[in-house]
């Protein structure tokens, strides 16, 4: 699989075959394998082939005691096809997500423009009817007032539906969208939400801005449902060609178990980040609150402007 002759492998350390496996991580994996003999340490790696190329691989480390001797058993499996399939599936998911957001934006425009125009005409006709006929029928004025109240409610419903499909504030940039969402969150939950955004942020593509905004919405929904927080802090920073959005709360937190799916919401956020070429980090502990960080690479043009 790696192309080495047996003599080229014997007595060589494992880190020779995995350039990205640093000594600290290797020692930590070895300790975990030794302390949990019934639970192999499984991780992804890029192993160095004999010809110098890298092979995507799944690695399993197990600790074995045999005749008073201790052994570390390493299993490698070629993950090239699986990762290629995952990459293709992620590209397809990204395309479908883009199409879905475009369709949401189109429907939002039609709902706002078409229904809004019809309701405006209906409101005008109601007012004209009131002026022309209210004096002829004493009960007609009350019914027309009821109709106008209903039309006002429909106007608000149209605005709410259009905003839920695609908030117009996104057109003003991610910073304005984050501030807007934070104020909505405060109004709904009465939880103070502090926003820290640097000046002169580079403009993101619509896909990146929408992706970050959806991640923020899901993160704040999780805070509202589960965190029992008293305050929330949202910040945007620029680091090494990446935009980092951090959402931190002082709630009850939870123990993050390695390899365990925390929630479908978190899975959805992680997939959004991966589709944009970024990464998601989660820090939490019982009683210590939770911090979620989404790192999204800047567009090439935006990256040049940020430097």
N, C-alpha and C positions, 0 to 999 in steps of 0.2 A: 504493500500500500504506500509506503514511504520511499521505497526503492533502495534501502540500505542492505548491504550484506550483513549476515549475522555478526561477523567480527567488528563491524562498524558501530554496533549498538551496545554490545556487552560492556558493562562497567562505565558507561557514560551517564552523567546525570540527566534527569528528565528535562531540566530547563534548557539543555542543549537543543532539544527538539521543539521547544515552544518559546520563541523569542519574547512573546508578550507575558510570559509567566514569571513575574518578579519573585525574588527570593522570599520576601515577606509573605506574599500570597501563597507560595509553595509551602512554606513552613506552616501556615495556618491550615491549608488543606490537609497536610500530613497529620497535624495534631487532631483535626476533626475526624479524619479517617481512623486514627488510633483510638480515639475516645468513643467512637460509635461504630463498632465492628460490624453491626448488623445493618448499618445505613451507609451505603457507598456515597462518596462525594462526586457529584456529577456536574460537569461544567462544559462550556463550549470553548474551543481553542482553535488556533491556526498553527498546525504542526509543520515543521521545516522538512521538506523532502530532500533527498540526496542531491537532486539537481538544482536545489536552491529555491524552488517554488514553494508556496504555502498551500497546505491542504486544510480546508475547513473540516474539523473533526469534533465528535462528541467524545469526551473523556470521562471515564469512571475510575475512581480510586477506591480500592478496598484494602482493609488491613487483615492480614491472615497470620495466625499462630499455628505452627506445625513443628512437632518434635522440639519444643522449647526454643524454636527460632521464630523470629518475626519477619514477615514479608509485606511489602507494599505491592499489591497487584494492580496493574494499570491496563485497562481495556480502551482501545481506540477504535472508533468506527467512522467510516467516511461519511461526512454529512454534506457533501457537495450537492447532491441532487435534492436533498431535503431543503437545504438553504436556498437553492436556486428556485425551488417551487414556492418557498415562503416569500422570496423577493418578488416573484411574479404575482403571487396572490396579493401582496402588499401594494404593488403597482396598480393592480386591478381595483383594489379597495380605494386607493387614492383617486383613481379616475372616477369611480362611482360616487365617491364623496364630493368631488368637484362638480360632477353633473347634478347631484342632488342639491348642492348649495346654489348652483346657477338656476335650477328650477324653482327653488324657494324664493330667490330674488325676483324671478319673473312673476311668480304667483303673487308675491307681496306687492309688486308694482301694479298688477292688474286689480288686485283687491282694493288697493288704495285709490287708484285712479278711476276705475270703472264704477265700483260701488260708491266711492266717495262722490263722484259726479251725479249718479242717480239719486243719492240721498240729498244732495244739494238742491236738485230740481224738485224733489218731493217736499223739502222744507219750504222752498219758495212757493210752490203750489198751495201748500197748507196755509201759508201766511196770506196769500192772495184770496183764498177761500174765506179766511177769517174776516178780511176787510170787506169782502163783497156780501157775505151771507150771515155773519154772526148776529147782526141786529134783527134778522128775520126769524131766528129760532133761538130762544134763550138757552136751550140746552146744547146748541151747536158749539158755542164758545168753549164750554168745558171739555167737549169731546176733542176739539181741535187742540186745546192745550195738552190733553193727554197724548195726542198724536205727536205733537212737537217734542214732548218729553221722551217718547219712544224713539223718535228720529235721533235725538241727541244721544241716547243710549246706543243706538246702532252706529252712529259716528264713532263713539268711543270703542265699540267692539271692533269695527273695521281697523282703527288705529292699532288696537292691541294685537289683532291677528297679523297685520302686516309687520308690526315690530317683532313679534315672536318668530315669524318666518325669516326675516333678516332686518336687524335693527339699522335704520338709516344712519345712526351715529358712526357705523363702521366706515362710512365714506369720509369721515373727518380724521381717520387714523386710529391706530390701536390704543394710543394713550387716552384719547377722548372716550373711546369705547369702554376702556377699563374703568375710568372715572365714572361714567354713566352707569355701568353695571354695579359698581360699588355703592353708589347712592341708592339705586333700586333695592339692593340687598339690605342696606341700612333701613330703608323705609318699611320693608317687609318684615324684618326680623328684630328691629331695634338693637342690633349688634353694631357697635361702632366699627367702621372699616377705614383704616388709614391707607392711603395710596401714595406711593413714592415713585415718581417717574422723572428721569432726567430730561433736561431741555434738549431741543433739537434732535429728537429721535429720528433715525432714518426711516423712510417710508417702506413698509412691507408690501409684498404682493398681496392681492386680494385673498389668495388661498392661504397664505401664512397668517395674515391678520385674522381671517375668519376662523382658522384652526385654533389660534391662541385664544380667541374670544370664546369659542365653544369649550375649550379646556377650562377656562376661568368659570364659565357658567356651571359646568359639572362639579368643579372643585367647591364652589360656593354652595351648591345644592347639597353636597356631602357635609359641609360644615353645618348647614342649617338642620339637616336631618339627624346627624350623629354626634357632632363634636361637643355640644353643650358649652360652646365658647362664649367668652365675654368680650373679646376683641378679635379682629382679623386685620392682618397687615398684608398688603399687596405691593410688590415692587417690581420694577423693570430695570435691568442692568444690561450692559454690553460687555461681553467677555470673549476675546479671541475669535471674532467673527461670528459670535453667537449672541442671540438675544435671550436673556434668562428672565422668565416670569416666575416669581416666588409668591406663594400663597401660604401664610402662616397663621395658625390660630392657637389660642391658649386654652383649648378645650381638654377633654378627658384623655385624648390620645388612645393608642392601642399598641400592642406588641406586633411588630412586623416580622413575620416568619419567612425565612428565605425559601423561595420556590412556591410559596402558597399564594393563591389568587385571593386578594383582599375583597374585591367587589367587581361587579360587571362595569360599574362606573369607572373604576381605576383602569380596568382593561381597555375600555373605550378611549380613555385619555392617553394611555400608553400607545395605542395603535395610531391615534391622531398624530402624536409626536413622531413616531417612527415613520409614518407616511410622509412627513415633512423633512425627514432626514435628521431628526434631533434625538433627544433622549429625555427620559423622565426619571426623577429621583424623588424618593419618599423617605422622610425621616419622622419617626414617631415612637413614642413609648407611653406606657400607661401613666396617666397623670401629668404628662409633660407636653401635651399639645401635639400638633402635627404641622409639618412643613412640606409642601409639595413644590418642586422646582421643575419647570419645563424649559429645556434648552432647544431653541430653534435656530438653524443657520440662517444668516442674513442672505438676501439676494445679492448676487455679485455687484450690482450697481449700488445697492444700499450699503454693502460692506465698504466699498470705496469711499462713499460719502461719510461714513462713520469714522474713518481713519484721519 
